[in-house]
Amino acid sequence: MFLQSLLGERLRRLSRRLGGSRARCAVGRSVLVIIWHLLADPEARYTDLGSVWHARKTDTDRRTRSLLNQLRALHPDSDITIAPAA
């Protein structure tokens, strides 16, 4: 049904954690929220973000930088560096 779409990827990601029926229920709710927003605003248009949206949002380099900044905020006096694994 949602093969190469944002909702399809959401279903696959949630199925791994929650199981099939709960994941389908969660994606169904997402569809209803999208429909509600489309009906509430006549100017709104649905644009599918694609199945790779989650992968772009969870970029490992971005996540590493974010976690490093959080660690530096917790320990401002220390010099924190990351070295690649050998």
MOPAC internal coordinates of N, CA, C and O (Angstrom, degrees):
PM7 1SCF
backbone

  N    0.0000 0     0.00 0     0.00 0    0    0    0
  C    1.4457 1     0.00 0     0.00 0    1    0    0
  C    1.5257 1   110.90 1     0.00 0    2    1    0
  O    1.2310 1   119.92 1   126.20 1    3    2    1
  N    1.3338 1   117.76 1   -53.80 1    3    2    1
  C    1.4669 1   122.01 1  -178.47 1    5    3    2
  C    1.5263 1   109.39 1  -111.23 1    6    5    3
  O    1.2310 1   119.34 1  -125.09 1    7    6    5
  N    1.2913 1   118.87 1    54.91 1    7    6    5
  C    1.4591 1   121.07 1  -168.31 1    9    7    6
  C    1.5220 1   114.02 1   -54.55 1   10    9    7
  O    1.2310 1   119.79 1   109.95 1   11   10    9
  N    1.3101 1   118.00 1   -70.05 1   11   10    9
  C    1.4720 1   121.47 1  -175.49 1   13   11   10
  C    1.5174 1   110.66 1  -109.79 1   14   13   11
  O    1.2310 1   120.19 1  -124.97 1   15   14   13
  N    1.3148 1   117.24 1    55.03 1   15   14   13
  C    1.4537 1   120.37 1  -178.38 1   17   15   14
  C    1.5263 1   109.68 1  -130.48 1   18   17   15
  O    1.2310 1   121.39 1    -7.17 1   19   18   17
  N    1.3015 1   114.94 1   172.83 1   19   18   17
  C    1.4604 1   120.63 1   176.83 1   21   19   18
  C    1.5246 1   110.68 1   -60.44 1   22   21   19
  O    1.2310 1   120.50 1   137.46 1   23   22   21
  N    1.3239 1   116.66 1   -42.54 1   23   22   21
  C    1.4622 1   120.27 1  -178.56 1   25   23   22
  C    1.5282 1   111.20 1   -68.55 1   26   25   23
  O    1.2310 1   120.19 1   144.59 1   27   26   25
  N    1.3173 1   117.24 1   -35.41 1   27   26   25
  C    1.4593 1   120.14 1   176.33 1   29   27   26
  C    1.5195 1   112.07 1   -64.19 1   30   29   27
  O    1.2310 1   121.10 1   137.05 1   31   30   29
  N    1.3136 1   115.50 1   -42.95 1   31   30   29
  C    1.4709 1   119.69 1   177.88 1   33   31   30
  C    1.5194 1   110.40 1   -66.75 1   34   33   31
  O    1.2310 1   120.43 1   142.14 1   35   34   33
  N    1.3285 1   116.78 1   -37.86 1   35   34   33
  C    1.4726 1   120.62 1   176.92 1   37   35   34
  C    1.5178 1   110.03 1   -61.50 1   38   37   35
  O    1.2310 1   120.52 1   137.89 1   39   38   37
  N    1.3327 1   116.61 1   -42.11 1   39   38   37
  C    1.4639 1   120.80 1   178.21 1   41   39   38
  C    1.5265 1   110.98 1   -61.97 1   42   41   39
  O    1.2310 1   120.31 1   135.79 1   43   42   41
  N    1.3194 1   117.02 1   -44.21 1   43   42   41
  C    1.4717 1   120.12 1   179.16 1   45   43   42
  C    1.5254 1   111.96 1   -64.59 1   46   45   43
  O    1.2310 1   120.26 1   138.19 1   47   46   45
  N    1.3271 1   117.12 1   -41.81 1   47   46   45
  C    1.4583 1   120.32 1  -179.52 1   49   47   46
  C    1.5229 1   111.46 1   -66.86 1   50   49   47
  O    1.2310 1   120.47 1   136.47 1   51   50   49
  N    1.3387 1   116.70 1   -43.53 1   51   50   49
  C    1.4579 1   120.16 1  -179.11 1   53   51   50
  C    1.5260 1   111.91 1   -70.98 1   54   53   51
  O    1.2310 1   120.08 1   147.04 1   55   54   53
  N    1.3303 1   117.45 1   -32.96 1   55   54   53
  C    1.4688 1   120.64 1   179.91 1   57   55   54
  C    1.5192 1   111.65 1   -60.99 1   58   57   55
  O    1.2310 1   120.64 1   144.70 1   59   58   57
  N    1.3144 1   116.37 1   -35.30 1   59   58   57
  C    1.4704 1   119.39 1   179.41 1   61   59   58
  C    1.5235 1   111.50 1   -65.17 1   62   61   59
  O    1.2310 1   120.45 1   144.16 1   63   62   61
  N    1.3337 1   116.74 1   -35.84 1   63   62   61
  C    1.4611 1   120.60 1  -177.41 1   65   63   62
  C    1.5168 1   113.71 1   -90.52 1   66   65   63
  O    1.2310 1   120.36 1   136.67 1   67   66   65
  N    1.3380 1   116.91 1   -43.33 1   67   66   65
  C    1.4552 1   120.87 1  -169.53 1   69   67   66
  C    1.5200 1   114.59 1  -102.02 1   70   69   67
  O    1.2310 1   120.21 1   158.75 1   71   70   69
  N    1.3008 1   117.20 1   -21.25 1   71   70   69
  C    1.4534 1   119.92 1  -172.25 1   73   71   70
  C    1.5212 1   109.77 1    99.23 1   74   73   71
  O    1.2310 1   120.80 1   -14.37 1   75   74   73
  N    1.3236 1   116.08 1   165.63 1   75   74   73
  C    1.4559 1   121.67 1  -171.43 1   77   75   74
  C    1.5098 1   115.75 1   -63.48 1   78   77   75
  O    1.2310 1   119.96 1   128.70 1   79   78   77
  N    1.3416 1   117.67 1   -51.30 1   79   78   77
  C    1.4652 1   118.83 1  -173.37 1   81   79   78
  C    1.5285 1   112.29 1   -69.72 1   82   81   79
  O    1.2310 1   120.01 1   141.03 1   83   82   81
  N    1.3147 1   117.58 1   -38.97 1   83   82   81
  C    1.4755 1   120.00 1   177.92 1   85   83   82
  C    1.5196 1   110.84 1   -67.08 1   86   85   83
  O    1.2310 1   120.66 1   141.62 1   87   86   85
  N    1.3195 1   116.35 1   -38.38 1   87   86   85
  C    1.4672 1   120.08 1   178.80 1   89   87   86
  C    1.5228 1   110.00 1   -65.21 1   90   89   87
  O    1.2310 1   119.91 1   136.81 1   91   90   89
  N    1.3239 1   117.79 1   -43.19 1   91   90   89
  C    1.4643 1   120.45 1   178.36 1   93   91   90
  C    1.5232 1   111.00 1   -62.73 1   94   93   91
  O    1.2310 1   120.41 1   141.59 1   95   94   93
  N    1.3206 1   116.82 1   -38.41 1   95   94   93
  C    1.4608 1   120.84 1   177.78 1   97   95   94
  C    1.5342 1   110.54 1   -64.38 1   98   97   95
  O    1.2310 1   120.00 1   137.36 1   99   98   97
  N    1.3247 1   117.61 1   -42.64 1   99   98   97
  C    1.4606 1   121.74 1   179.95 1  101   99   98
  C    1.5289 1   111.00 1   -65.42 1  102  101   99
  O    1.2310 1   120.28 1   138.59 1  103  102  101
  N    1.3297 1   117.08 1   -41.41 1  103  102  101
  C    1.4638 1   120.34 1   178.97 1  105  103  102
  C    1.5268 1   109.75 1   -69.79 1  106  105  103
  O    1.2310 1   120.02 1   144.05 1  107  106  105
  N    1.3250 1   117.56 1   -35.95 1  107  106  105
  C    1.4611 1   120.63 1   174.88 1  109  107  106
  C    1.5117 1   111.51 1   -60.79 1  110  109  107
  O    1.2310 1   120.57 1   140.01 1  111  110  109
  N    1.3206 1   116.51 1   -39.99 1  111  110  109
  C    1.4638 1   120.15 1   176.43 1  113  111  110
  C    1.5197 1   110.25 1   -64.40 1  114  113  111
  O    1.2310 1   120.25 1   139.72 1  115  114  113
  N    1.3240 1   117.13 1   -40.28 1  115  114  113
  C    1.4670 1   120.45 1   177.56 1  117  115  114
  C    1.5247 1   110.88 1   -60.72 1  118  117  115
  O    1.2310 1   120.69 1   139.26 1  119  118  117
  N    1.3302 1   116.28 1   -40.74 1  119  118  117
  C    1.4646 1   120.29 1   177.95 1  121  119  118
  C    1.5269 1   109.92 1   -62.93 1  122  121  119
  O    1.2310 1   120.46 1   136.61 1  123  122  121
  N    1.3330 1   116.73 1   -43.39 1  123  122  121
  C    1.4668 1   119.71 1   178.97 1  125  123  122
  C    1.5248 1   112.17 1   -63.18 1  126  125  123
  O    1.2310 1   120.10 1   141.62 1  127  126  125
  N    1.3208 1   117.41 1   -38.38 1  127  126  125
  C    1.4728 1   121.11 1   177.47 1  129  127  126
  C    1.5274 1   110.10 1   -64.11 1  130  129  127
  O    1.2310 1   120.58 1   137.86 1  131  130  129
  N    1.3273 1   116.49 1   -42.14 1  131  130  129
  C    1.4674 1   120.33 1   178.22 1  133  131  130
  C    1.5265 1   109.79 1   -62.14 1  134  133  131
  O    1.2310 1   120.33 1   133.98 1  135  134  133
  N    1.3281 1   116.97 1   -46.02 1  135  134  133
  C    1.4634 1   121.44 1   179.76 1  137  135  134
  C    1.5251 1   110.40 1   -61.39 1  138  137  135
  O    1.2310 1   120.33 1   137.04 1  139  138  137
  N    1.3303 1   116.98 1   -42.96 1  139  138  137
  C    1.4674 1   120.31 1   179.61 1  141  139  138
  C    1.5228 1   111.07 1   -59.67 1  142  141  139
  O    1.2310 1   120.59 1   135.28 1  143  142  141
  N    1.3389 1   116.49 1   -44.72 1  143  142  141
  C    1.4615 1   120.02 1  -179.99 1  145  143  142
  C    1.5212 1   111.17 1   -65.19 1  146  145  143
  O    1.2310 1   120.36 1   141.64 1  147  146  145
  N    1.3244 1   116.92 1   -38.36 1  147  146  145
  C    1.4630 1   120.10 1   179.00 1  149  147  146
  C    1.5241 1   111.74 1   -66.85 1  150  149  147
  O    1.2310 1   120.45 1   142.49 1  151  150  149
  N    1.3315 1   116.74 1   -37.51 1  151  150  149
  C    1.4567 1   120.03 1   179.45 1  153  151  150
  C    1.5282 1   112.38 1   -76.58 1  154  153  151
  O    1.2310 1   120.27 1   148.73 1  155  154  153
  N    1.3280 1   117.08 1   -31.27 1  155  154  153
  C    1.4585 1   121.21 1  -178.15 1  157  155  154
  C    1.5254 1   112.11 1   -72.88 1  158  157  155
  O    1.2310 1   120.47 1   148.88 1  159  158  157
  N    1.3250 1   116.70 1   -31.12 1  159  158  157
  C    1.4626 1   120.61 1  -177.97 1  161  159  158
  C    1.5307 1   108.80 1  -122.48 1  162  161  159
  O    1.2310 1   119.70 1   -73.33 1  163  162  161
  N    1.3257 1   118.18 1   106.67 1  163  162  161
  C    1.4687 1   120.47 1  -177.84 1  165  163  162
  C    1.5319 1   113.22 1   -62.54 1  166  165  163
  O    1.2310 1   119.83 1   158.19 1  167  166  165
  N    1.3199 1   117.93 1   -21.81 1  167  166  165
  C    1.4695 1   121.06 1   179.64 1  169  167  166
  C    1.5304 1   112.59 1   -82.62 1  170  169  167
  O    1.2310 1   120.09 1   164.75 1  171  170  169
  N    1.3239 1   117.43 1   -15.25 1  171  170  169
  C    1.4622 1   121.35 1  -175.12 1  173  171  170
  C    1.5278 1   110.57 1   -70.91 1  174  173  171
  O    1.2310 1   120.95 1   -36.51 1  175  174  173
  N    1.3053 1   115.78 1   143.49 1  175  174  173
  C    1.4627 1   122.77 1   176.02 1  177  175  174
  C    1.5205 1   107.83 1  -130.87 1  178  177  175
  O    1.2310 1   120.79 1   -39.17 1  179  178  177
  N    1.3186 1   116.09 1   140.83 1  179  178  177
  C    1.4641 1   120.32 1   179.71 1  181  179  178
  C    1.5190 1   109.26 1   -86.02 1  182  181  179
  O    1.2310 1   120.98 1   -51.20 1  183  182  181
  N    1.3082 1   115.72 1   128.80 1  183  182  181
  C    1.4570 1   122.07 1   174.99 1  185  183  182
  C    1.5163 1   107.66 1  -126.42 1  186  185  183
  O    1.2310 1   120.74 1   -62.30 1  187  186  185
  N    1.3133 1   116.20 1   117.70 1  187  186  185
  C    1.4577 1   120.03 1   179.92 1  189  187  186
  C    1.5229 1   109.33 1   -71.80 1  190  189  187
  O    1.2310 1   120.44 1   -48.17 1  191  190  189
  N    1.3084 1   116.76 1   131.83 1  191  190  189
  C    1.4633 1   121.85 1  -177.42 1  193  191  190
  C    1.5251 1   112.29 1   -81.47 1  194  193  191
  O    1.2310 1   120.01 1   166.80 1  195  194  193
  N    1.3101 1   117.58 1   -13.20 1  195  194  193
  C    1.4555 1   121.35 1   177.93 1  197  195  194
  C    1.5100 1   112.04 1    93.21 1  198  197  195
  O    1.2310 1   121.72 1   -18.20 1  199  198  197
  N    1.3211 1   114.30 1   161.80 1  199  198  197
  C    1.4606 1   120.20 1  -174.99 1  201  199  198
  C    1.5278 1   113.01 1   -74.09 1  202  201  199
  O    1.2310 1   119.51 1   165.21 1  203  202  201
  N    1.3257 1   118.54 1   -14.79 1  203  202  201
  C    1.4682 1   120.72 1  -178.13 1  205  203  202
  C    1.5214 1   112.34 1   -94.16 1  206  205  203
  O    1.2310 1   119.89 1  -175.78 1  207  206  205
  N    1.3232 1   117.81 1     4.22 1  207  206  205
  C    1.4601 1   120.62 1  -177.94 1  209  207  206
  C    1.5209 1   111.62 1   -60.88 1  210  209  207
  O    1.2310 1   120.20 1   136.15 1  211  210  209
  N    1.3354 1   117.23 1   -43.85 1  211  210  209
  C    1.4636 1   120.22 1   179.80 1  213  211  210
  C    1.5238 1   110.70 1   -64.29 1  214  213  211
  O    1.2310 1   120.22 1   141.40 1  215  214  213
  N    1.3139 1   117.18 1   -38.60 1  215  214  213
  C    1.4628 1   120.42 1   179.39 1  217  215  214
  C    1.5271 1   110.58 1   -63.98 1  218  217  215
  O    1.2310 1   120.66 1   140.38 1  219  218  217
  N    1.3296 1   116.35 1   -39.62 1  219  218  217
  C    1.4729 1   118.88 1   178.19 1  221  219  218
  C    1.5160 1   111.09 1   -68.38 1  222  221  219
  O    1.2310 1   120.32 1   142.97 1  223  222  221
  N    1.3322 1   116.99 1   -37.03 1  223  222  221
  C    1.4524 1   120.57 1  -178.96 1  225  223  222
  C    1.5284 1   112.31 1   -71.93 1  226  225  223
  O    1.2310 1   120.04 1   154.71 1  227  226  225
  N    1.3161 1   117.54 1   -25.29 1  227  226  225
  C    1.4569 1   121.23 1  -178.58 1  229  227  226
  C    1.5256 1   110.58 1  -107.50 1  230  229  227
  O    1.2310 1   120.77 1  -140.73 1  231  230  229
  N    1.3026 1   116.14 1    39.27 1  231  230  229
  C    1.4541 1   122.18 1   178.42 1  233  231  230
  C    1.5311 1   109.30 1   -58.00 1  234  233  231
  O    1.2310 1   120.32 1   -51.23 1  235  234  233
  N    1.3256 1   116.99 1   128.77 1  235  234  233
  C    1.4650 1   120.52 1  -174.68 1  237  235  234
  C    1.5312 1   112.16 1   -66.28 1  238  237  235
  O    1.2310 1   120.00 1   144.35 1  239  238  237
  N    1.3286 1   117.61 1   -35.65 1  239  238  237
  C    1.4678 1   119.42 1   178.96 1  241  239  238
  C    1.5267 1   110.56 1   -65.88 1  242  241  239
  O    1.2310 1   120.88 1   137.61 1  243  242  241
  N    1.3257 1   115.91 1   -42.39 1  243  242  241
  C    1.4619 1   119.88 1   178.58 1  245  243  242
  C    1.5174 1   110.21 1   -63.62 1  246  245  243
  O    1.2310 1   120.46 1   137.68 1  247  246  245
  N    1.3245 1   116.72 1   -42.32 1  247  246  245
  C    1.4658 1   121.69 1   179.92 1  249  247  246
  C    1.5307 1   110.28 1   -63.56 1  250  249  247
  O    1.2310 1   120.17 1   139.00 1  251  250  249
  N    1.3248 1   117.27 1   -41.00 1  251  250  249
  C    1.4616 1   121.48 1   178.60 1  253  251  250
  C    1.5250 1   110.72 1   -62.20 1  254  253  251
  O    1.2310 1   120.61 1   134.04 1  255  254  253
  N    1.3309 1   116.44 1   -45.96 1  255  254  253
  C    1.4686 1   119.77 1   179.08 1  257  255  254
  C    1.5249 1   111.23 1   -62.49 1  258  257  255
  O    1.2310 1   120.77 1   138.88 1  259  258  257
  N    1.3191 1   116.14 1   -41.12 1  259  258  257
  C    1.4593 1   120.26 1  -179.47 1  261  259  258
  C    1.5243 1   111.20 1   -63.89 1  262  261  259
  O    1.2310 1   120.49 1   135.07 1  263  262  261
  N    1.3267 1   116.67 1   -44.93 1  263  262  261
  C    1.4630 1   119.94 1   179.43 1  265  263  262
  C    1.5241 1   111.64 1   -66.48 1  266  265  263
  O    1.2310 1   120.32 1   143.22 1  267  266  265
  N    1.3324 1   117.00 1   -36.78 1  267  266  265
  C    1.4689 1   120.40 1   176.39 1  269  267  266
  C    1.5268 1   110.78 1   -63.14 1  270  269  267
  O    1.2310 1   120.63 1   137.59 1  271  270  269
  N    1.3135 1   116.40 1   -42.41 1  271  270  269
  C    1.4692 1   119.59 1   178.65 1  273  271  270
  C    1.5226 1   111.41 1   -64.37 1  274  273  271
  O    1.2310 1   120.38 1   142.05 1  275  274  273
  N    1.3304 1   116.89 1   -37.95 1  275  274  273
  C    1.4644 1   120.32 1   176.77 1  277  275  274
  C    1.5200 1   110.94 1   -64.61 1  278  277  275
  O    1.2310 1   120.54 1   138.16 1  279  278  277
  N    1.3312 1   116.57 1   -41.84 1  279  278  277
  C    1.4621 1   120.97 1   179.26 1  281  279  278
  C    1.5236 1   111.22 1   -65.37 1  282  281  279
  O    1.2310 1   120.84 1   139.56 1  283  282  281
  N    1.3322 1   116.01 1   -40.44 1  283  282  281
  C    1.4740 1   119.69 1   177.94 1  285  283  282
  C    1.5285 1   111.11 1   -66.04 1  286  285  283
  O    1.2310 1   120.40 1   146.29 1  287  286  285
  N    1.3341 1   116.85 1   -33.71 1  287  286  285
  C    1.4570 1   120.10 1   177.66 1  289  287  286
  C    1.5231 1   111.32 1   -68.25 1  290  289  287
  O    1.2310 1   120.23 1   146.46 1  291  290  289
  N    1.3327 1   117.16 1   -33.54 1  291  290  289
  C    1.4607 1   120.70 1   178.30 1  293  291  290
  C    1.5168 1   112.27 1   -74.18 1  294  293  291
  O    1.2310 1   120.68 1   147.05 1  295  294  293
  N    1.3426 1   116.31 1   -32.95 1  295  294  293
  C    1.4713 1   121.73 1  -177.81 1  297  295  294
  C    1.5259 1   108.83 1  -128.61 1  298  297  295
  O    1.2310 1   119.81 1  -104.89 1  299  298  297
  N    1.3136 1   117.96 1    75.11 1  299  298  297
  C    1.4631 1   119.95 1  -175.27 1  301  299  298
  C    1.5321 1   114.48 1   -67.45 1  302  301  299
  O    1.2310 1   120.09 1   157.92 1  303  302  301
  N    1.3447 1   117.43 1   -22.08 1  303  302  301
  C    1.4655 1   120.16 1  -178.04 1  305  303  302
  C    1.5305 1   112.75 1   -79.96 1  306  305  303
  O    1.2310 1   119.68 1   156.35 1  307  306  305
  N    1.3278 1   118.21 1   -23.65 1  307  306  305
  C    1.4636 1   119.75 1  -175.22 1  309  307  306
  C    1.5149 1   111.88 1   -88.54 1  310  309  307
  O    1.2310 1   122.25 1   -27.06 1  311  310  309
  N    1.3136 1   113.30 1   152.94 1  311  310  309
  C    1.4541 1   121.06 1   176.43 1  313  311  310
  C    1.5183 1   108.10 1   -96.55 1  314  313  311
  O    1.2310 1   120.05 1   -70.62 1  315  314  313
  N    1.3141 1   117.51 1   109.38 1  315  314  313
  C    1.4586 1   122.37 1  -174.36 1  317  315  314
  C    1.5237 1   108.61 1  -107.22 1  318  317  315
  O    1.2310 1   120.74 1   -55.38 1  319  318  317
  N    1.3232 1   116.18 1   124.62 1  319  318  317
  C    1.4588 1   121.91 1   175.14 1  321  319  318
  C    1.5208 1   108.85 1  -130.68 1  322  321  319
  O    1.2310 1   121.27 1   -24.29 1  323  322  321
  N    1.3111 1   115.17 1   155.71 1  323  322  321
  C    1.4557 1   121.81 1   179.12 1  325  323  322
  C    1.5310 1   107.88 1  -116.82 1  326  325  323
  O    1.2310 1   121.01 1   -48.99 1  327  326  325
  N    1.3194 1   115.67 1   131.01 1  327  326  325
  C    1.4571 1   120.52 1   177.01 1  329  327  326
  C    1.5275 1   108.13 1  -114.21 1  330  329  327
  O    1.2310 1   120.02 1   -36.70 1  331  330  329
  N    1.3348 1   117.57 1   143.30 1  331  330  329
  C    1.4624 1   119.55 1   178.90 1  333  331  330
  C    1.5226 1   111.41 1   -63.29 1  334  333  331
  O    1.2310 1   120.92 1   -30.79 1  335  334  333
  N    1.3132 1   115.84 1   149.21 1  335  334  333
  C    1.4665 1   120.58 1   179.81 1  337  335  334
  C    1.5189 1   109.90 1   -67.42 1  338  337  335
  O    1.2310 1   120.63 1   -37.16 1  339  338  337
  N    1.3008 1   116.41 1   142.84 1  339  338  337
  C    1.4639 1   121.06 1  -177.93 1  341  339  338
  C    1.4971 1   112.22 1   -77.80 1  342  341  339
  O    1.2310 1   120.10 1   180.00 1  343  342  341

